[in-house]
Amino acid sequence: MTYINELAFILKSHGIKIKLFADDVKLYIQIVDDIDVAQMQQAIDALVDWATEWQMSISVNKCCVLNVGRSSHDTCLYINDNVLPVVESTRDLGILVSCDE
């Protein structure tokens, strides 16, 4: 439990809103410009560094980008060299969340 509290502190220090549940982490930020995209990428990189330090793996195949609302900005984000897919909807704790909610 101690290391997950550290992760929350690290991610919040990047100005990212987070939700933690069991072994799931969700990162949120309002994307308005390239600075916001860079801020999100820095938080993702910090997450990867934290996981590496604690010898934990990230299930990249379960990760995605969901733009909620009107999005006119490119949000190409990566975990290591893997581009995160931008999706129209995703299942979260049994509930379908879509980009128009």
Buried (B, 14 or more C-beta within 10 A) or exposed (E): EEEBEEBEEBBEEBEBEBEEEEEEBEBEBEBEEEEBBEBBBEBBBBBBEBBEEEEEEBEBEEBEBBBEEEEEEEBEBEBEEEEBEBEEEBEEEEEEEEBEE
